[in-house]
């Protein structure tokens, strides 16, 4: 069972005065493994992506800088990659507590929090 969040990161390499690099800015993808449904942090998509830390771009950029150890110029959420087994477990867990998402059905939750960002592997 696999799933991960995908981010686009633009970062810079800072060098000592006597050194230089070209280019000094780079773009890459950053992946964060998704916690299994019902485990701590499984609600990352709801609590961090949709209405949490990612909405505060400066704060999330600083957290990404701390994690990567380089100056981060920008970080953006790009998608959610998952396999069928994880997706089934996730939607089952969502269905168990629709009230936590203020929704009437799983499709509404998926549309609200993931939109078209889900990619099945």
The 8 nearest C-alpha neighbors of each residue, nearest first, counted from 0:
[[1, 85, 84, 82, 2, 83, 35, 81],
 [2, 0, 81, 82, 85, 3, 33, 84],
 [1, 3, 81, 33, 80, 32, 82, 85],
 [4, 2, 32, 33, 80, 31, 79, 30],
 [3, 5, 79, 31, 30, 78, 32, 80],
 [6, 4, 30, 78, 77, 29, 79, 76],
 [7, 5, 76, 29, 77, 75, 28, 8],
 [6, 8, 28, 75, 74, 27, 29, 77],
 [9, 7, 74, 27, 26, 73, 28, 6],
 [8, 10, 26, 73, 72, 25, 71, 74],
 [11, 9, 71, 72, 25, 24, 70, 8],
 [12, 10, 24, 70, 23, 25, 13, 71],
 [11, 13, 23, 14, 24, 69, 10, 70],
 [14, 12, 11, 15, 23, 70, 69, 19],
 [13, 15, 18, 19, 16, 12, 20, 17],
 [14, 16, 18, 17, 13, 19, 12, 20],
 [17, 15, 18, 14, 19, 13, 20, 12],
 [16, 18, 15, 19, 14, 20, 13, 21],
 [19, 17, 15, 16, 14, 20, 13, 21],
 [18, 20, 14, 21, 17, 16, 15, 23],
 [19, 21, 23, 22, 18, 14, 12, 13],
 [22, 20, 23, 19, 24, 12, 25, 18],
 [21, 23, 24, 20, 25, 12, 11, 19],
 [22, 24, 21, 12, 20, 11, 25, 13],
 [25, 23, 11, 22, 10, 12, 9, 26],
 [24, 26, 10, 9, 11, 27, 23, 22],
 [27, 25, 9, 8, 10, 24, 28, 7],
 [26, 28, 8, 7, 29, 9, 25, 10],
 [27, 29, 7, 6, 8, 30, 5, 26],
 [28, 30, 6, 5, 7, 27, 8, 31],
 [29, 31, 5, 4, 3, 6, 32, 28],
 [32, 30, 4, 3, 33, 5, 29, 6],
 [31, 33, 3, 2, 4, 34, 30, 1],
 [34, 32, 3, 2, 31, 35, 4, 41],
 [33, 35, 41, 40, 38, 36, 32, 39],
 [34, 36, 38, 41, 37, 33, 85, 89],
 [35, 37, 41, 89, 38, 34, 92, 88],
 [36, 38, 41, 35, 39, 92, 34, 40],
 [39, 37, 36, 35, 41, 34, 40, 42],
 [38, 40, 41, 37, 34, 42, 35, 36],
 [39, 41, 42, 43, 34, 38, 33, 37],
 [42, 40, 34, 36, 43, 39, 38, 35],
 [41, 43, 40, 45, 44, 46, 39, 36],
 [44, 42, 47, 46, 45, 40, 41, 48],
 [45, 43, 48, 42, 47, 46, 49, 112],
 [46, 44, 49, 42, 43, 47, 48, 112],
 [45, 47, 51, 43, 50, 44, 42, 48],
 [48, 46, 51, 52, 43, 53, 44, 45],
 [49, 47, 44, 53, 51, 45, 50, 46],
 [48, 50, 45, 47, 51, 112, 46, 44],
 [51, 49, 46, 48, 47, 54, 45, 52],
 [52, 50, 47, 46, 53, 54, 48, 49],
 [51, 53, 47, 55, 54, 59, 58, 48],
 [52, 54, 55, 48, 59, 56, 51, 47],
 [53, 55, 52, 56, 51, 50, 48, 49],
 [56, 54, 53, 52, 58, 57, 59, 51],
 [57, 55, 59, 58, 54, 53, 60, 52],
 [58, 56, 60, 59, 55, 61, 53, 73],
 [57, 59, 61, 60, 55, 56, 62, 52],
 [58, 60, 62, 56, 61, 53, 57, 52],
 [59, 61, 63, 57, 58, 62, 56, 74],
 [60, 62, 64, 58, 63, 59, 57, 65],
 [63, 61, 59, 65, 64, 60, 58, 66],
 [62, 64, 66, 60, 61, 65, 67, 59],
 [65, 63, 61, 67, 71, 62, 66, 68],
 [66, 64, 62, 68, 63, 67, 61, 69],
 [65, 67, 63, 64, 68, 62, 69, 61],
 [68, 66, 64, 69, 65, 63, 70, 71],
 [67, 69, 65, 64, 66, 70, 63, 71],
 [70, 68, 64, 67, 71, 12, 11, 10],
 [71, 69, 11, 64, 10, 72, 12, 68],
 [72, 70, 10, 64, 73, 9, 69, 60],
 [71, 73, 10, 9, 70, 11, 74, 60],
 [74, 72, 9, 71, 8, 60, 75, 10],
 [73, 75, 8, 7, 60, 9, 6, 76],
 [76, 74, 7, 6, 77, 8, 73, 53],
 [75, 77, 6, 78, 5, 7, 74, 4],
 [78, 76, 6, 5, 75, 7, 116, 79],
 [79, 77, 116, 5, 4, 117, 76, 80],
 [78, 80, 4, 117, 116, 3, 5, 118],
 [81, 79, 118, 3, 2, 119, 117, 4],
 [82, 80, 2, 119, 120, 1, 118, 85],
 [81, 83, 120, 119, 85, 84, 1, 86],
 [84, 82, 86, 85, 87, 81, 119, 120],
 [83, 85, 87, 86, 0, 82, 88, 1],
 [86, 84, 0, 88, 87, 82, 83, 1],
 [87, 85, 89, 83, 88, 84, 90, 82],
 [86, 88, 84, 90, 85, 89, 83, 91],
 [89, 87, 91, 85, 86, 90, 92, 84],
 [90, 88, 86, 92, 36, 91, 87, 85],
 [89, 91, 93, 87, 92, 88, 94, 86],
 [92, 90, 94, 88, 89, 93, 87, 95],
 [93, 91, 89, 95, 90, 94, 88, 36],
 [92, 94, 90, 95, 91, 96, 97, 89],
 [93, 95, 91, 92, 96, 97, 105, 90],
 [96, 94, 92, 93, 97, 91, 90, 98],
 [97, 95, 98, 94, 93, 99, 92, 100],
 [96, 98, 100, 99, 94, 102, 93, 95],
 [97, 99, 101, 100, 96, 102, 103, 95],
 [100, 98, 97, 101, 96, 102, 93, 95],
 [101, 99, 98, 102, 97, 108, 96, 93],
 [100, 102, 98, 99, 97, 103, 108, 96],
 [101, 103, 100, 97, 104, 107, 108, 98],
 [104, 102, 97, 107, 101, 105, 98, 108],
 [105, 103, 107, 106, 102, 97, 108, 94],
 [104, 106, 108, 107, 94, 109, 90, 93],
 [107, 105, 109, 108, 104, 110, 111, 103],
 [106, 108, 110, 105, 109, 104, 111, 102],
 [109, 107, 111, 105, 106, 110, 112, 102],
 [110, 108, 106, 113, 112, 111, 107, 105],
 [111, 109, 114, 107, 108, 113, 112, 106],
 [110, 112, 108, 109, 107, 114, 113, 106],
 [113, 111, 109, 110, 114, 108, 49, 45],
 [112, 114, 109, 116, 110, 111, 115, 117],
 [115, 113, 110, 116, 111, 112, 109, 117],
 [114, 116, 117, 113, 110, 78, 118, 109],
 [115, 117, 78, 113, 114, 79, 118, 77],
 [118, 116, 79, 115, 80, 78, 113, 119],
 [117, 119, 80, 79, 81, 120, 116, 78],
 [118, 120, 81, 82, 80, 117, 83, 86],
 [119, 82, 81, 118, 80, 83, 2, 1]]
